[in-house]
């Protein structure tokens, strides 16, 4: 039997630390078959994004149909969708998929480069987030989508309520940027249940690709049959280890290590 199949709909990172490249590495590490729909090509390295070119909607739609109609999917993860037209097209495609969808509403890169056009924000709110089984915004993306500036854990609760109002089944508010917490704390909720996830905050600047990696790990675990809290717990564990083992690459911020668990097992 083939392994579970997971599709990433996201942009390409030429430096290999984030985007589709990070998604596929994560999926391989977690035992699923990764497939891709490329939405944009970026010229990107450890110092930032030097250029980005969105693919035509018809090219994105053709890739999606080619994979889904023949191979099928057990989960989908979305990442960089920069324009209103592309967001709307992907949301429409997802409407016909009977599989969990993890939406990472990518707004800016690790280096602060804008990856979502301002005019696309409303389309994300009204068309894409309602398709999400899990939405995974970080605190910058929360501010972009809701206007809420989170400064403490009570702010994360308000952020979760605001994101849930746009229609996802679950919201995962990522608190890695929360300066007031000594731990890396995230909040998962579905409107009635609250699950706080806490992990050590590792002193490592090489964290490129954390958001893509976490969302892809959630999708991989959902495809393997986990429920949402189980998938998020497992993904949190995986990305925490990847951050701990992140490595220097180039002159700027290096990537997390997607192979950390293999290397740890191999050293025993």
N, C-alpha and C positions, 0 to 999 in steps of 0.2 A: 504494500500500500504506500502511496506517496505521502510525504509529510503534509501537515496543514499548510494551506496557501494563503499568503498575506500580500496585499497590494499596497504599495506606497504611491501616492499621487503628490509629487513634490518637485522642488527644484534641485538641480545638480550643483554640488560644491566641488569645484575643480581641485581643491586642496584635500578632499577626502575626509574631512572631519565632521561635516554636518550634512543636511539634505539627504538626497537619495542614497548617497554613498554610506552615510551613517545608518540609515534605515536598513539597508540590505545587510550590513555587517551585524547589526543587532539581531535581525531575523535569523541569520545563520547561527549566531551564538546561542540562540534560544530554541533551535531545533525546528524551525519552520522554513518553508520555501518562499523566498521573497521575490516579488515581481514589481515592476515599476512603470509608472506613467510619468514621463518627464514634463514638467510644466514650464520650466525656465532653465536657462543655462547661465551660470555665473562665472566670472573670472574672480577667483577668491583664494586667499591664502591666509597665513597666520596673522597678517597685519590688517585684514579687512576685505571688503568687497570692492573690486576695482571696476566692475561692470556687470550688468544683468540684462538678459534678453529673454523676454517672454515668448513662448511658442504660440503659434496660432491656435485658436480654439479648436479648429477642425483637426489639428494634429493631436491635441490632447484627447479629444473625443475618439479619434480612431485608435489610439493606443489603448484606451480604456475598454472599448468595445472588443478589440482584438483579444485582450486577456480574459475579460469576464465572460464573453460569449463562448469561448472555447475551453479555457482552463478552469474558470470558476474561482471563487474566493471564499475563505472562511472569516476574513476580517479585512478592513480597509483602514489605512491611515492617511490623512491629508496633512500637507505641510505648506510650503510657499505657494500661495495663489495671489498674485500681485494686483490684478485688475478686477473691476466689477464684472466684466464679461466672463472672465475665466472662473471667478467664484460662482457665478450663476450657472455656468455650464457644468461645473463639477457637482454642484448641489443637485442639479437636474439628473445627472447620471447616477448619483448616489440614491436617488429616490427609487430606482429600480433594483437596488441590491438588497437581498435578504441576508445581511451579515452585519455584525457589529462594525461601527464606524468610530474611529478615534480622530477627533479634529484638533490639531495643533494650530491655533490661529496665529501663525507666524507674522509678527509685525516688524521686528527689527532683528538684525544679526547680533551676535555676541559683541561685535565691535561698535554697535550703534548705527549701523547702516540700515536705512529704511527699506523694507522688503514688501510692504503692503501699502498701496496707494491710498491716500486719505479718502478718496471718493469710493473706495471699495469697502470701507469699514461698515457702512450700513448694510451692504449686501451680505457680508459675513454674519451680521447680527440676524437679519431677517430670513436668509435662505440657507446658509451653511450650518449655523449652530443648531437649528431645529432638526437637522439630519444626524446629529452626533449622539452616539451612545455615551461617549465620554468626551468632554471638551477640556483641554489642558493648558489654559493660559498662564503665563508667568505674570508677575506683578506689573511689568511695563505693558503687557498686552491687556491686562485688566483695566489699566488706566485708559488705554486707547479705545477699548470697547465700551466701557461703562462710565468713564470719568472719575472713578473712585481711586484715590491715591491711598494705598495700603501702607500703614506705618506700624501696625501691631497685629496680633492674632485676632482681635475683635474686628479689625478692618478686613481680615480674610473672610470672616463670616459674612460681612456685608457684600464683599466681592462675590462670594459664592451665590448668594441670593440674587444678585444682579445678573450674573451669568446664567443662572437657572431660568430667569425670566425670559430668556431668548429661546428656550425650548429644548436644550439637551437633556438627556435622561439623567446624566451625572455631570457634575463639574468638579474638576481637580484644580484647585488653586495652588500653584507652585510658589512656595515661599523662600526659594533659594536666595532671592535678593533682599530678604527681610533683615535689615541690619540690626534690629533690636533683639534678634534671637540668636542664642549661642549654638543652636542646632539648625539643621536643614529641615524645616517643617513645612508640610503640605497639608491641605484640607480637602478631603473628598466628601461630597454630599450629593444627595438625590432629592432634596427638598424636605425630607423628613429625618433621614439618618445623617449623622456626622461621624466621619472617621478621620482622626488626626494621625498623620504619619511623621515620625521623627527619626532622624538619623544623624550620625556624627557629621559635623561640618569640617571637611578636610582642608587643610591649609595648602592648597594647590591651585595655582592660577590657570593651569591648563585644563580648561573646562569647555572648550569649543565642542558643540554638538550635543549638549546635555538635553535640551528640549526635544530635539528630534529622536534621540536615543530613548528617552523615557516614553514618548508617545508610541514609538515602534515596539518597544518592549511590552507595553500594555496590549497593543494589537496582537502581538505574537501570543501572549498568554491567553487572550480571549479566544483566539483561533484554536488553541489547544484545549479549550473547554472550561477555563476558569470563569467564575462569575466576576463582576467588576471589582469588588473589594479585593478578592484574591489576586486578580491580575495586577491591580495597582500596587499591592504590597510586594509582589514578586518583582515588578518593574522597578520599584523604589530600591529594593535590595540590589538589583543588577546595576542600576545607574550609579548608586553610591559607590560600589566597587570600581566602576569604570572611572569615576571622578578621582577616587583615591589613587588609581594607577595612571591617571592622565600624564602625558609625556610632552616634553619640549619638542617643537617642530618648527623650523624656520625661526624668524626673529621676533615673533609676537606670541599670541596665545595658542598653545598646542591643543590637540584633541584629547578627549577622554579615550580610554583604552577599551575597545569593544571585546578584545580577546582576553581580558584579565582573568576570567574564570578558568579558561583553558590553561593559561600559563600557571595559575595557582595549582590546578590539579596536576599538571605535568611536573611540578617541582616537588611533589610529595614522594 
